[in-house]
Amino acid sequence: MNILIAYGTSEGHTHKIAQTVASQIEKMGHEAVLYDTARNPEGSRPDEFDRIVVAGSVHERGHQQSVEVFVLANKAVLDEKPTLFLSVSLSAAFADGQAEARSYIDRFVEGTGWKPGHSLPVAGATHTGEYDYFQTQILEHGVLKDRTETGGDAEFTDWQALSDAIDSFVTS
Ligand SMILES: Cc1cc2nc3c(=O)[nH]c(=O)nc-3n(C[C@H](O)[C@H](O)[C@H](O)COP(=O)(O)O)c2cc1C
């Protein structure tokens, strides 16, 4: 089986997630192809794949525009194949952020009209050295609030939960 992993990333964590997913798929004996939607959102050939994973991260409550363009451009193909949508956010890292994390997926589904076969909120990471003043303010006051310190880089991804989701997506 060959599986396309189309992803959008702003600070690189979703790229790391996409790479991790690809190597798991390969270890399971299948072929995985990574596709960065920012490079050329309409240039991939999802029709040539058996299954498709779409991954994007959330900034100010929305996913990358390139991920949206990819989905809109390939909606007919996505509708007829087994698909998994991974929505990477910091809200997904906290027990009291789960409803918010799910709402990003609902918003994406509403905006694109694409209903992924499966979807999973995935907890992301902070890269505090890379943010400008405004990004830091948004993160501290809009997203993290007082839930955790923002003093350094932190990775919240539950790699085991992600691995389980990929396992069941590939074997189902
Ligand atoms: C400016 C900014 C805005 C963000 N907005 C949100 C948000 O609205 N909700 C949320 O849960 N996480 C938010 N995040 C957290 C990102 O989703 C998280 O850092 C994720 O790991 C980024 O993935 P990426 O490195 O692939 O872009 C924001 C992060 C930044 C820097």
The ligand as a MOL file (V3000), in Angstrom:
LIG
                    3D

  0  0  0     0  0            999 V3000
M  V30 BEGIN CTAB
M  V30 COUNTS 31 33 0 0 0
M  V30 BEGIN ATOM
M  V30 1 C 1.3220 32.6880 16.8770 0
M  V30 2 C 0.7880 31.3630 17.3270 0
M  V30 3 C -0.5730 31.1590 17.4010 0
M  V30 4 C -1.0860 29.9300 17.8590 0
M  V30 5 N -2.4240 29.7710 17.9570 0
M  V30 6 C -2.9180 28.6310 18.4900 0
M  V30 7 C -4.3180 28.4960 18.7050 0
M  V30 8 O -5.1380 29.3500 18.3560 0
M  V30 9 N -4.7430 27.3600 19.3230 0
M  V30 10 C -3.8780 26.3610 19.7240 0
M  V30 11 O -4.3270 25.3810 20.3080 0
M  V30 12 N -2.5510 26.4490 19.4850 0
M  V30 13 C -2.0500 27.5600 18.8840 0
M  V30 14 N -0.7050 27.6730 18.6520 0
M  V30 15 C 0.1800 26.5460 18.9820 0
M  V30 16 C 0.6120 25.7530 17.7190 0
M  V30 17 O -0.4920 25.0790 17.1550 0
M  V30 18 C 1.7050 24.7400 18.1390 0
M  V30 19 O 2.8390 25.4620 18.5810 0
M  V30 20 C 2.0630 23.7610 17.0510 0
M  V30 21 O 2.9660 22.7990 17.5690 0
M  V30 22 C 2.6970 24.4470 15.8390 0
M  V30 23 O 2.9910 23.4560 14.8870 0
M  V30 24 P 3.9890 23.7610 13.6780 0
M  V30 25 O 5.3620 23.8920 14.3010 0
M  V30 26 O 3.8960 22.5710 12.7910 0
M  V30 27 O 3.5240 24.9990 13.0120 0
M  V30 28 C -0.1880 28.8700 18.2000 0
M  V30 29 C 1.1980 29.0720 18.0860 0
M  V30 30 C 1.6970 30.2920 17.6540 0
M  V30 31 C 3.1750 30.4930 17.5420 0
M  V30 END ATOM
M  V30 BEGIN BOND
M  V30 1 1 1 2
M  V30 2 1 2 3
M  V30 3 2 2 30
M  V30 4 2 3 4
M  V30 5 1 4 5
M  V30 6 1 4 28
M  V30 7 2 5 6
M  V30 8 1 6 7
M  V30 9 1 6 13
M  V30 10 2 7 8
M  V30 11 1 7 9
M  V30 12 1 9 10
M  V30 13 2 10 11
M  V30 14 1 10 12
M  V30 15 2 12 13
M  V30 16 1 13 14
M  V30 17 1 14 15
M  V30 18 1 14 28
M  V30 19 1 15 16
M  V30 20 1 16 17
M  V30 21 1 16 18
M  V30 22 1 18 19
M  V30 23 1 18 20
M  V30 24 1 20 21
M  V30 25 1 20 22
M  V30 26 1 22 23
M  V30 27 1 23 24
M  V30 28 2 24 25
M  V30 29 1 24 26
M  V30 30 1 24 27
M  V30 31 2 28 29
M  V30 32 1 29 30
M  V30 33 1 30 31
M  V30 END BOND
M  V30 END CTAB
M  END
